[in-house]
Amino acid sequence: MKSYNAINVMRFAAALLVVSNHTYPFIDLSPTLNYFVVDILSRLTVPFFFMTSGYFLAVKLGERDSVLQKRGYVRKFALKILKLYVLWSLVYLPIQAVIWYVTDGDWLFWKEFVQKFIFAGGYYTLWYIPALIFASIFSYMLFSYFRPKTVLFITFLLFATGTMMQSYYDILPNKELLSGYYSLFLTTRNGLFFGSFFVCLGMYLKMRDNNKRFSTNLIMFVLSFLLLCGEVFNMMESDFSKGNGMWFMTIPTVYFLFSMFKDLQLKNRPIYKRLRPVSFIIYASHGFFILSLSALFDLNSLLFFILVFILSNVFAFALIWSGKKNHYIRQFY
C-alpha cells in the first residue's frame, strides 16, 4: 500500500518555513538572505499546502461513486475546516480585543475585523484556512462542469490576475481602477485568485496519476526553483504596496516539489503520521507566540524565530497528547 509519509515530512518543513515568513529570521544578519528565505523559500509553503489538500480531496472523491456522495464529502470537508477556522479565530479573539483596547478603542476596528474574518483571515496568520474552504468548494464545482484542462486554464487565468494585482501591483498602469476591489476584498491572496489554481492542480495530478522518476522531478524542481529565484530577485526593489508571495514560477516549482515527495516512499513510523496534525497546530498557533515574545522581549531575529518555532512545537505535541484524553481538545486539529 502506498504511503504518503514523505508528504507529512514536507508538511512539517513547510510549517517551519511559515514561521520564518512571519519572523524574518535573518533580517539582522543579512537582508538579502532574509529576502531569499522569506520571499522565496517560505512562499512555496502555501501553494504546497493548497496542492496537497487538492490531491487528497481528489483521493477521497475517487473513493465515492455517486454525485451525492461526492457532494456530501465536500460539504463535510468544508464544514470541518470551517470549524477549525472558527475555533482558532476565537483563540485569537482576546488578542484582537487587547489590540483594540490599547489603540484608540474605535469601533471601526471591529467592522474591519469582520471584513478580515470573511476575506483575509480573522487573524493575519489564519488567512489560508478560509481560502482553502472557498478553493475546495469552487474547485469541486469547476471539475463538475468542465473538463480538467479547462478547469486548469480558468484557474490559471485567475492566478495570473491575482499575481499581477499583488506582487506586480506597483508596475501596473491605472492602479486606481483596482481600489474598489481592495476596499472590499482586501487582497488577492485568497481562495479565488490564489488557492483555486493549486487545489485544482493537486486534484488534476491525482486524476492523471502518472508517476515520474524521482530524479526527473528533482531536476525539474531545481530548474524551476532557479527560475523562481530569478523572478523574485528581479522584483527585490519593488515597494510591494499590496504585498507579495504570488509568483508565476511557483507553479512548476511546487508541482515538481509535490510530485517528488508524493512518490517518495518512507518506511512507516508513528512520528510520520503525527507530523500532519503537528504541522497544522504549528501553523495555527505560532502567531500567538510571535505576539507574546515580541511584547515581552527584544530579541535577535534569529533567536526570535528559533524560540517561536520551539514553543509552537512544544505546544503542538502537548495539545496532541492532551487530545488523546479529551475529545474537545481534538477539535482544534
Beta strands, then each sheet from edge to edge (+ up, - down):
end
